Amino acid sequence: MITTETIKITTVENSKVSELDFGNIPLGRTFTDHMFICDYHDGQWNNPRVEPLSHIPTHPAAMALHYGQAIFEGMKATVSEDGIPMLFRAQKNAARLNFSARRMGMPEFPEDLFVEGLKTLVNVERNWIPPQDGSALYLRPFMYADEPFIGMRAATSFKFLIIASPAGPFFSKRIKLWAEKKYIRAAEGGTGEAKAAGNYAAAIRPTEIAKSKGYDQVLWLDANEHKYIQEVGTMNIFFKIGGKFITPNLDGAILDGITRMSVVDVLEDKGFEVTQRPITIDEIKEASDNGTLEEAFGTGTAVGIAYIQEIGWGDETIHVSDESPVGLDVNDTLNAIKTGKIEDKFNWMTQVQ
Ligand SMILES: Cc1ncc(COP(=O)(O)O)c(C=O)c1O
C-alpha cells in the first residue's frame, strides 16, 4: 500500500528556470525541470516519485497508442502575494480524473496521492510559477495504458504522470464561434463527459475547418438534432439573457468543468440567477435578434473567461452584445481568490507549504 509519504524526490543539479523570460513565455512549449510519475501493474500503483523531466521509454505496442486508453486533467498553480504557491480546487480534478478512468476502463488513482503529488511537484518547481497577474503554472496530470499488447481489452499496466508548464497572462480577445452542424463531439452514452484524449482527437479536424472560415473555436451541438448547445472547444458556455444566466445542464455529453461550477457559485453569490438546462441555438438567435442576449462567454482553466463576439450558424450570424460584462467581474473575482487578494470564502484553495 503506497501512502503520500512515500513520494521519492530526485532533483536536477541545475534548474533551467534561469533561462526563462517570464515576460515572454511561449504558450505550451516550456516545461519545468521535473515530473511526477507513478506506475500501475499487478493491480496496484507503485513507486510514486518526482524526478527530472525526461522522455519515457514506450513500447511500440503500448495500448494507449493503438486503442486510446488515455485521459488527462488540466489545472493551475498560482502564487499568493506573500509567495505561497496555491492550487485551485485540486480535489475536483482528482475526482474528475477518476470519473474519466472509470468510463475508460482504467484504474482509479488514489485521490490523496493525486493532490500530494501535485503539492510535491509544485513545491519543487515553485520558482517556475510566474508571478504576474493572470499568469500561473499550468499542471497536466494524465494517465495512459503502457502495456504492450495487440488486442481489444483493458490494459493491465498504466502510467500516471504530472508535468508542468508556465503560462503567461492570458488576455482573451472576444472570440468567434462556429456552430457545427455536420460533425459532433459527443453523443449520449459516449465519452463526452470524460476527459479522454480521443475526444480531443475527434475535434481537431472540425476545429481546423472552423478556423479556415475565420472562427476561433467550434460550438458543439447535440448529436441527434444539431439543435441543443453543448460546449465550446475546451470550454463550457454561459449566456446572459434578460438579466439571468443560463448554461447547458450536465447531460452526460459535456465536461463537468471546474471553472463552470465555480462561475455558477460566484454568480449566485453576486445575486444572479443561474439556470442549468437544455439551451437551443434557436433560442440564442432569437434573444440576439430581439436584443435580450446581453452576454455570452466560455469558461475553462486555460483561459478563465473568454468573451464571445459572434456565432456563425450556417448562413446566419448571431451577434452578442458587448455591454454589461458581468463575466469580467466574475473573472476578476476568481483571479483574486487564486492569488489570495480576497478572502477564499468558498474554501477552494490549497496552500503548498
Ligand atoms: C471539452 C472541455 N470542456 C470544458 C472544459 C473546461 O473545464 P475546466 O473548467 O475544468 O477547465 C475543458 C477544459 O478542460 C474541456 O476540455
The ligand as an SDF file (V2000), in Angstrom:
LIG
                    3D

 16 16  0  0  0  0  0  0  0  0999 V2000
  -14.0960   19.8230  -23.5190 C   0  0  0  0  0  0  0  0  0  0  0  0
  -13.8790   20.7600  -22.3860 C   0  0  0  0  0  0  0  0  0  0  0  0
  -14.9400   21.3870  -21.8430 N   0  0  0  0  0  0  0  0  0  0  0  0
  -14.8150   22.2240  -20.7980 C   0  0  0  0  0  0  0  0  0  0  0  0
  -13.5630   22.4820  -20.2250 C   0  0  0  0  0  0  0  0  0  0  0  0
  -13.4550   23.3840  -19.0470 C   0  0  0  0  0  0  0  0  0  0  0  0
  -13.1610   22.6260  -17.9070 O   0  0  0  0  0  0  0  0  0  0  0  0
  -12.3580   23.2620  -16.6850 P   0  0  0  0  0  0  0  0  0  0  0  0
  -13.0850   24.4750  -16.2700 O   0  0  0  0  0  0  0  0  0  0  0  0
  -12.3340   22.1990  -15.6510 O   0  0  0  0  0  0  0  0  0  0  0  0
  -11.0000   23.5980  -17.2210 O   0  0  0  0  0  0  0  0  0  0  0  0
  -12.4370   21.8490  -20.7720 C   0  0  0  0  0  0  0  0  0  0  0  0
  -11.1150   22.0830  -20.1900 C   0  0  0  0  0  0  0  0  0  0  0  0
  -10.6040   21.2560  -19.5220 O   0  0  0  0  0  0  0  0  0  0  0  0
  -12.5920   20.9580  -21.8620 C   0  0  0  0  0  0  0  0  0  0  0  0
  -11.5230   20.3400  -22.4000 O   0  0  0  0  0  0  0  0  0  0  0  0
  1  2  1  0
  2  3  1  0
  2 15  2  0
  3  4  2  0
  4  5  1  0
  5  6  1  0
  5 12  2  0
  6  7  1  0
  7  8  1  0
  8  9  2  0
  8 10  1  0
  8 11  1  0
 12 13  1  0
 12 15  1  0
 13 14  2  0
 15 16  1  0
M  END
$$$$
